[in-house]
C-alpha cells in the first residue's frame, strides 16, 4: 500500500511536470523587427558605422537602409526575446558603444525603433568635459547623456583604474550613474540599465562616508543616492511584474500565477521598493488566485490528473481567502472553488 502511494505520487509529479512544461513554454520564437538611427551627439547628423543585435543566443548584423539608418527583421534563435544588446562599432572620431535594450518576449514580434547618439573622443580628464555634458540632462536627451558619460567613464576605468577617488571621479561616477538611471526609467527608452544603475548607486553610497567632503563639493547627499537606488530597483520590478497582466491576457495562467507569487514575496521582503512600484497586496493576491483558478480550468480542458487540478484550486482558494477587501466576484470565485473541491 505504501509502495503504491509512493508510485502514485511519482506519477502525479510527472504528470504535473508535463502539464507545467506545456503551460510555461516560450510564447514565441525570437522574432524581431529593429530599426536604428545613428546620430552624432553634437550635430545630430547621421553617422555610418556597423550595427549588430545580440540576444545571448545569436547575433545578427543590421543592414544599412540609408545614411545612418539600419534595420533587421527576422528570428534571433528559438527562445523569445526579453532583453538584447545593440552593439555599435563607430568610425573615427566617434566612440563605439553597446546599448542594453529591452524587448518583450510576450509579443509575437519584438518591434523597436531607436535613435542612438555617438559621442566623439574628447578631453575626458577635464572638469569642463564633465560640466558640458549636463546640458543633455537638461534637454532630456538621456541616451546622449549615457553615450557622453559612458565614454569618459570607460576611459577613466581603462586609463586610471579609478583607484583613487577625487572630486573629478565622484562627479564622473555620479553623472554616469544618473544617465544609467534615466535611460532605464524614461518610458520612451526603458533601457535594460536599472540593475546597473542600482549597483552603481550602491557603490556610490558606500563611498560616501569615506569621501563625504568630495560629495558635498558636488552637492550630492546620501539620501539622494539612497532614494535614486530605491527608484532604480522599483523600476526593474515594475517592468518585471507588469508582465503578470500580459501573461494572463495570453492565457499563460500558470506563469502569471507564479509571477504574482514572486511579487507577493517581494512585498514581504522589500516593502519599501514595492511601495514605489505601486503594487498592493490585495491586487497581487487576486492576480495569483484568479490565475490559478484559470490554470485549473486549463488543466481540466487538457485532461490533467484530478490531483493536479485540485492543487491549482487549493492554491487559488488560499490566495483569494487572504483578501482584505474581497468584492462580489472574489466571493463568487471562492464559492465556485469550494463546490469544485467537494466533488
VENGI-V112066 format. One record per backbone hydrogen bond with DSSP energy under -1.0 kcal/mol. CO is the residue of the C=O (numbers start at 1). NH is the residue of the N-H. If there is no record, write none. Layout:
CO,NH
CO,NH
This chain:
1,5
2,6
3,7
4,8
5,9
6,10
7,11
8,12
9,13
10,14
11,15
12,16
13,17
14,18
15,19
16,20
17,21
18,22
19,23
20,24
29,31
30,76
31,110
32,74
33,112
34,72
35,114
36,70
37,116
38,47
39,118
40,44
45,40
50,89
51,62
52,87
53,60
54,85
58,55
60,53
63,71
66,69
68,38
69,65
70,36
71,63
72,34
74,32
77,30
82,103
84,101
85,54
86,99
87,52
88,97
89,50
91,94
93,121
97,88
99,86
100,192
101,84
104,107
109,111
110,33
112,35
114,37
116,39
118,41
119,95
122,124
123,126
126,130
127,131
128,132
129,133
131,134
132,135
133,136
134,138
135,139
136,141
137,140
140,142
141,145
142,146
143,147
144,148
145,149
146,150
147,151
148,152
149,153
150,154
151,155
152,156
153,157
154,158
155,159
156,160
156,161
166,170
167,171
168,172
169,173
170,174
171,175
172,176
173,177
174,178
175,179
176,180
177,181
178,182
179,183
180,184
181,185
182,186
183,191
186,189
186,190
191,193
193,197
194,198
195,199
196,200
197,201
198,202
199,203
200,204
201,205
202,206
203,207
204,208
207,211
211,215
212,216
213,217
215,220
216,219
221,225
222,226
223,227
224,228
225,229
226,230
227,231
228,232
229,233
230,234
231,235
232,236
233,237
234,238
235,239
236,240
237,241
238,242
241,244
243,247
244,248
245,249
246,250
247,252
248,251
252,256
253,257
254,258
255,259
256,260
257,261
258,262
259,263
260,264
261,265
262,266
263,267
264,268
265,269
266,270
270,274
271,275
273,277
274,278
274,279
280,284
281,285
282,286
283,287
284,288
285,289
286,290
287,291
288,292
289,293
290,294
291,295
292,296
293,297
294,298
295,299
296,300
297,301
298,302
299,304
300,303
305,309
306,310
307,311
308,312
309,313
310,314
311,315
312,316
313,317
314,318
315,319
316,320
317,321
319,322
320,323
327,331
328,332
329,333
330,334
331,335
332,336
333,337
334,338
335,339
336,340
337,341
338,342
